[in-house]
Amino acid sequence: MSSDKDFRPSYYALVYSMLKDVALDCGWALAVHGSLASDLDLVAVAWEDDSKPLYKLLAAFADKLKGTAFGYVWNGPHMAGANREVWTLSLERDVYLDLNVFDNRKGK
């Protein structure tokens, strides 16, 4: 990818469009948070009591992004404010997806 950052918002919008239906199929809601200028910040919320486990959501995302992501390896989680887990996936050089996860289901 070019060092020119102007491509990022369009690229991130494409990635989001690829993942939103995957999330819904897994029982998760997915939303964009942030400017899309430096990275893609997504918020994932378990939407149903029987939503698929987080590891299946992460695997489904990686599977959908085959050919676009380097190595398909999620880094994380690290804990952040409001008791959320943050997972990071490198999509290209210096182009990242940060997935902020809220899962308050009992017995996840």
Contact map, one row per residue, 1 for C-alpha under 8 A:
111000000000000000000000000000000000000000000000000000000000000000000000000000000000000000011000000000000000
111110000000000000000000000000000000000000000000000000000000000000000000000000000000000000000000000000000000
111110000000000000000000000000000000000000000000000000000000000000000000000000000000000000000000000000000000
011111100000000000000000000000000000000000000000000000000000000000000000000000000000000000000000000000000000
011111110000000000000000000000000000110000000000000000000000000000000000000000000000000000000000000000000000
000111111000000000000000000000000000100000000000000000000000000000000000000000000000000000000000000000000000
000111111110000000000000000000000000000000000000000000000000000000000000000000000000000000000000000000000000
000011111111000000000000000000000001111000000000000000000000000000000000000000000000000000000010000000000000
000001111111100000000000000000000011100000000000000000000000000000000000000000000000000000000000000000000000
000000111111110000000000000000000000000000000000000000000000000000000000000000000000000000000000000000000000
000000111111111000000000000000000000000000000000000000000000000000000000000000000000000000000000000000000000
000000011111111100000000000000000001001100000000000000000000000000000000000000000000000000000000000000000000
000000001111111110000000000000000000000000000000000000000000000000000000000000000000000000000000000000000000
000000000111111111000000000000000000000000000000000000000000000000000000000000000000000000000000000000000000
000000000011111111100000000000000000000000000000000000000000000000000000000000000000000000000000000000000000
000000000001111111110000000000010000000000000000000000000000000000000000000000000000000000000000000000000000
000000000000111111111000000000000000000000000000000000000000000000000000000000000000000000000000000000000000
000000000000011111111100000000000000000000000000000000000000000110000000000000000000000000000000000000000000
000000000000001111111110000000000000000000000000000000000000100100000000000000000000000000000000000000000000
000000000000000111111111000011100000000000000000000000000000000000000000000000000000000000000000000000000000
000000000000000011111111100000000000000000000000000000000000000000000000000000000000000000000000000000000000
000000000000000001111111110000000000000000000000000000001001100100000000000000000000000000000000000000000000
000000000000000000111111111111000000000000010000000000001000100000000000000000000000000000000000000000000000
000000000000000000011111111111000000000000000000000000000000000000000000000000000000000000000000000000000000
000000000000000000001111111100000000000000000000000000000000000000000000000000000000000000000000000000000000
000000000000000000000111111100000000000000000000001100011000000000000000000000000000000000000000000000000000
000000000000000000000011111110000000000000000111011100000000000000000000000000000000000000000000000000000000
000000000000000000000011111111000000000000011111001100000000000000000000000000000000000000000000000000000000
000000000000000000010011001111100000000000111110000000000000000000000000000000000000000000000000000000000000
000000000000000000010011000111110000000001111000000000000000000000000000000000000000000000000000000000000000
000000000000000000010000000011111000000001110000000000000000000000000000000000000000000000000000000000000000
000000000000000100000000000001111100000111100000000000000000000000000000000000000000000000000000000000000000
000000000000000000000000000000111110000111100000000000000000000000000000000000000000000000000000000000000000
000000000000000000000000000000011111000110000000000000000000000000000000000000000000000000000000000000000000
000000001000000000000000000000001111110000000000000000000000000000000000000000000000000000000000000000000000
000000011001000000000000000000000111111110000000000000000000000000000000000000000000000000000000000000000000
000011011000000000000000000000000011111100000000000000000000000000000000000000000000000000000000000000000000
000010010000000000000000000000000011111100000000000000000000000000000000000000000000000000000011000000000000
000000010001000000000000000000000001111110000000000000000000000000000000000000000000000000000011110000000000
000000000001000000000000000000011101111111000000000000000000000000000000000000000000000000000001110000000000
000000000000000000000000000000011101001111100000000000000000000000000000000000000000000000000000111100000000
000000000000000000000000000001111000000111110000000000000000000000000000000000000000000000000000111100000000
000000000000000000000000000011111000000011111000000000000000000000000000000000000000000000000000001111000000
000000000000000000000010000111100000000001111100000000000000000000000000000000000000000000000000001111000000
000000000000000000000000000111000000000000111110000000000000000000000000000000000000000000000000000011100000
000000000000000000000000001110000000000000011111101000000000000000000000000000000000000000000000000001111000
000000000000000000000000001110000000000000001111101000000000000000000000000000000000000000000000000000000000
000000000000000000000000001100000000000000000111111000000000000000000000000000000000000000000000000000000000
000000000000000000000000000000000000000000000111111000000000000000000000000000000000000000000000000000001000
000000000000000000000000001000000000000000000001111100000000000000000000000000000000000000000000000000000000
000000000000000000000000011100000000000000000111111110000000000000000000000000000000000000000000000000000000
000000000000000000000000011100000000000000000000011111011000000000000000000000000000000000000000000000000000
000000000000000000000000000000000000000000000000001111111000000000000000000000000000000000000000000000000001
000000000000000000000000000000000000000000000000000111111100000000000000000000000000000000000000000000000000
000000000000000000000000000000000000000000000000000011111110000000000000000000000000000000000000000000000000
000000000000000000000000010000000000000000000000000111111111000000000000000000000000000000000000000000000000
000000000000000000000110010000000000000000000000000111111111100000000000000000000000000000000000000000000000
000000000000000000000000000000000000000000000000000001111111110000000000010000000000000000000000000000000000
000000000000000000000000000000000000000000000000000000111111111000000000000000000000000000000000000000000000
000000000000000000000100000000000000000000000000000000011111111100000000000000000000000000000000000000000000
000000000000000000100110000000000000000000000000000000001111111110000000000000000000000000000000000000000000
000000000000000000000000000000000000000000000000000000000111111111001001100000000000000000000000000000000000
000000000000000000000000000000000000000000000000000000000011111111000001000000000000000000000000000000000000
000000000000000001100100000000000000000000000000000000000001111111000000000000000000000000000000000000000000
000000000000000001000000000000000000000000000000000000000000111111111001000000000000000000000000000000000000
000000000000000000000000000000000000000000000000000000000000011111111001000000000000000000000000000000000000
000000000000000000000000000000000000000000000000000000000000000011111100000000000000000000000000000000000000
000000000000000000000000000000000000000000000000000000000000000011111100000000000000000000110000000000000000
000000000000000000000000000000000000000000000000000000000000010011111111000000000000000011110000000000000000
000000000000000000000000000000000000000000000000000000000000000000111111100000000000000001110000000000000000
000000000000000000000000000000000000000000000000000000000000000000001111100000000000000000000000000000000000
000000000000000000000000000000000000000000000000000000000000011011001111110000000000000011000000000000000000
000000000000000000000000000000000000000000000000000000000000010000000111111000000000000011000000000000000000
000000000000000000000000000000000000000000000000000000000100000000000001111100000000001111000000000000000000
000000000000000000000000000000000000000000000000000000000000000000000000111110000000001110000000000000000000
000000000000000000000000000000000000000000000000000000000000000000000000011111000000111100000000000000000000
000000000000000000000000000000000000000000000000000000000000000000000000001111100000111100000000000000000000
000000000000000000000000000000000000000000000000000000000000000000000000000111110000111000000000000000000000
000000000000000000000000000000000000000000000000000000000000000000000000000011111011110000000000000000000000
000000000000000000000000000000000000000000000000000000000000000000000000000001111111110000000000000000000000
000000000000000000000000000000000000000000000000000000000000000000000000000000111111000000000000000000000000
000000000000000000000000000000000000000000000000000000000000000000000000000000011111000000000000000000000000
000000000000000000000000000000000000000000000000000000000000000000000000000000111111100000000000000001000000
000000000000000000000000000000000000000000000000000000000000000000000000000000111111110000000000000111100000
000000000000000000000000000000000000000000000000000000000000000000000000000111110011111000000000000111000000
000000000000000000000000000000000000000000000000000000000000000000000000000111110001111100000000011110000000
000000000000000000000000000000000000000000000000000000000000000000000000011111000000111110000000011110000000
000000000000000000000000000000000000000000000000000000000000000000000000011110000000011111000001111000000000
000000000000000000000000000000000000000000000000000000000000000000001001111000000000001111100001110000000000
000000000000000000000000000000000000000000000000000000000000000000001101110000000000000111111111100000000000
000000000000000000000000000000000000000000000000000000000000000000011100000000000000000011111011100000000000
100000000000000000000000000000000000000000000000000000000000000000011100000000000000000001111111000000000000
100000000000000000000000000000000000000000000000000000000000000000000000000000000000000001111110000000000000
000000000000000000000000000000000000000000000000000000000000000000000000000000000000000001011111000000000000
000000010000000000000000000000000000011000000000000000000000000000000000000000000000000001111111100000000000
000000000000000000000000000000000000011100000000000000000000000000000000000000000000000111110111110000000000
000000000000000000000000000000000000001111000000000000000000000000000000000000000000000111100011111000000000
000000000000000000000000000000000000001111000000000000000000000000000000000000000000011110000001111100000000
000000000000000000000000000000000000000011110000000000000000000000000000000000000000011100000000111110000000
000000000000000000000000000000000000000011110000000000000000000000000000000000000001111000000000011111000000
000000000000000000000000000000000000000000111000000000000000000000000000000000000001111000000000001111100000
000000000000000000000000000000000000000000111100000000000000000000000000000000000011100000000000000111110000
000000000000000000000000000000000000000000001100000000000000000000000000000000000001000000000000000011111001
000000000000000000000000000000000000000000000100000000000000000000000000000000000000000000000000000001111101
000000000000000000000000000000000000000000000100100000000000000000000000000000000000000000000000000000111111
000000000000000000000000000000000000000000000000000000000000000000000000000000000000000000000000000000011111
000000000000000000000000000000000000000000000000000000000000000000000000000000000000000000000000000000001111
000000000000000000000000000000000000000000000000000010000000000000000000000000000000000000000000000000111111
